[in-house]
Amino acid sequence: MSTAMMNMWISFIGMGLMILSVFTIYISRYKFKNGFLKVISALLAYACMIIGGLIMVYIVFSGPA
């Protein structure tokens, strides 16, 4: 697999993690009533957002393939 294709798949993973974090934080804020589940889902959402953001920074600064 070429470097460009690998970067494409890595960027898809980053975008998927960001989309997952949006849905998870929505569920955390509006659907869960239990405080423990709210905290766990919010932590998962923020972890996905941070990892997805770091992946996007890596892809942008790696330059054209």
Number of C-alpha atoms within 10 A of each C-alpha: 5 8 9 11 11 12 18 14 11 17 19 15 16 23 18 15 20 22 15 17 23 16 11 20 19 15 16 22 13 9 11 14 10 9 9 10 13 19 15 11 19 19 16 16 23 16 15 22 21 15 15 24 16 13 19 19 13 14 17 12 8 10 7 9 11
